[in-house]
Amino acid sequence: MKTCLIVGASSAIGAGAAKLLVMKGWRCILSSSQPEQEGFKHFIDFTQPATITTAVQSIPLLNGVVICAGIEPQQSLTEMEGDHLNRMLAIHVTGPILLLQALERKMRAGSSVVLMSSVAAYRGSYDPAYAAAKGAVVALTRSLARAWGPRVRVNALAPGLIYDTPVFKRMTEDFRQRHENSTLLQRIATVDDCSSAIEFLLTHKHLTGVILHMNGGQYCA
């Protein structure tokens, strides 16, 4: 049985990916940044590097890693505070780097990593820290694909707005409609769409260094 670590498994996308992978016969090891959550084997908080070291000690050999941990856009450049910038970079960039560095020897030959970028890496965001962090995920994906190939594949998913996620729920109805109208497919992606895309990236034997633009045809420069 293949084993996959899912970081941020309490998020909508993380939970959806875990559900699908279990249906496909994977053993999923779930982690969360909330240590009191039931059913989550590991406490990993990317803002607390010591939790990475502790968790990795008891993680077995892996066939896959999916990193879904993240926080949504919250502050414009004018509003931005240092804590927000540091937290955004820790959760999306430095934390994943430290985790994957620690997991390198636990990745089996032929295994795969899936990271989460965003359409914001290409279109920008009102929160420049968020867009910059997601852009860094693109660079990280391509760098690790070069460093770890051919033994381990590394890819990323870059979705647009996802239905019924915290970002979606915070939007006004007219903003949601404008977002939907900006897609060629005239629809907003679902968690199931993300889950199937993650499973595809995780299992395809000839994809590495790929950023999968799952945005319904939104403009990406």
N, C-alpha and C positions, 0 to 999 in steps of 0.2 A: 504494500500500500504506500502511495506517495504521501509525503508529509509537507504541509505548507504552514508557515507562520504568517498570520495576518495581524498587522499592527494597526491599531485604530479600528478594531473589530466591532466596537460599539456604535460606530458611525453608520449612517444609512447604507453607504456604499460598501463599507467593510462587512456589515452584517449580511448584505445581499450576496457579496462574493463568497462568504463563508457558506451560506446556505446552498448556493449552486455547486461549489466545489465538493461539499459533502455528498450531494446528490450524484456527482460524477465519480465518487469513490475515493476522494482524498480524505486524509486525516488532517483536520485543521487545528492548529494551536492558536488560541485566541489571546490577544493582549489588549489592554486598555490602560488609559491614563488615570482611570478611576479605580483605586485599589479595592474598594469595597464592593465592586460589581460582581455578582454571582456568575459563575460559569466561565470566568476569564482566568486562565491559568497564570498569566504573567502580567505584572504591573510594569509598563514601560511609559515613562513620561519624558518626552524629548527635551523638556526644559530642565530636567534633572538627570544629567549624564550618568550618575551613579546607579540609577534604575536600569540602565542598559547593561552595565557590567554585571549586576546581580542577576538579571533575567537570562542573559546569554549563557551563564554557567550551567543552567539546567535545561537548555534547549537542545534537542537531539539533532542528528544529521538531517538536513533539509533538502527537499526537491524544489521548493519554491518559497519565495518571500513576497508578500503583497503589503505595501505600505500605504494605508489610507488615512493615517493621522493628519489632521489639518484644522485650521481655523479659517473662518470666512472673512472677506474684506470688511473692514470696520471703520477705518480712519483715513481721511484725505490727507494730503501733504500738510495742509494748514493745521489740521487737528492732531497730527501724529505726535505721539509721545514716545520717548525712548523705550519704555517697557513694551509697547506694542511692536515696535520694530524688532527688538531683541527676541520677543516671543515668536513672531512670524518667521524669522530666520531660523530659530532653534527648531521649531516644529516641522518646517518644510525642507530645511537644508542641512543644518549642522547635525541635528539629531539623526536623520537617516544616514548621513555619512558615517557617524560614529557607530551606529548599529551595524551597518554593512561591513565596516572595517572589522568589527568584533566577530561577525558571522562568517567571514571569508573562509575559514578553515572548516566550517560546518556545512558548506554548500557542496552537495554531491555533484559529480561530473554529470553534465546534461541538465543541470537545474536551471531555474529561471527566477528573475526578479521583476516585479512590476511596480513602478512608481506612479504617483498621481501628479500630473501637471494640470494645465488649464488653458482654455482659450484666452484667458487674460495674459498669458505669457506672450501672445502674439498680437492681441488687440489692445492690451493695456487695461487698466482698471482705475477707478476713482481712488483706490487704495494702492499707492505705488509700492508699498512694502510687499503687498500680496502679489502683485504682478511681477516684481523683481524676484521674489522667492520662487514663484512658479517658473519663471525663465531660468533660474538656476537649476531647477529640477531637469530641464531639458539638457543643459550642459552636463549635469551629473550623469544622466542616463547615457549619453554618448561617450563620456569619458570612461565610465565603468564597463560599457560594452567593449571598448577597445582594450581595457586593462584585463578583463576577465575572460574574454574570448580566447579559444573556442570552448572552454570548459563550462562557463556559465553565461547565459544570455540575459541581457538587461534591456527592458523596454519601458515605455511610459504611456499612460492614457491621458489625453488632454480634452476633457469634455467641456461643453458649454453649460448652460443652466440645467440643473437636474430637478425634475418634478418632486415636490414634497420633501425637499431637504431644508435645513435651516435657512440657507440663503433664499430659496424660493419662498418660504413662508414669510420672510421679512419684507418681500417686495410688495408694492401696491399692484392691484390688478392691471392697471394700464401699463405699468413697467413690464409685467410678465407678458402682456400682449405684444408690446413692442419687441421684446426679445424673441418671441415666437415668430413674429412677422419678419425678423431679420434672418431667419433660416430659410434655406431653399425648400426644405421639406415641410415647412409650416407646422412644426411640432416641437415640443420640449422633450428632451430625453428623460428616460425613467431610470430608476435604480437597476431594474432588470437589464436595460440596455448596457449599463456600466458593468454589471456582473458578467454578462456574456462576453463583453469586450476584454475584461480582465482575464477570464478563462482562456480566451483565444490567444492573448499575448503570452500567457503563462505556459501554454502547451505547444504553440507552433514551433517546430524544430528549426525553421530557417528564418526566423525574425530576431534580430538583435540591433540595438541602437535605434529602434523605431519609436517615433512619437505618433500615436494613433489619434488623429483629429476627429473625435466623435462629437461633432457640433452641428449636425444637420445641414452643413454647407454654409455656415457663417463665414464671412470674409476673414481670412487669415493671411496677413502679409508675410 
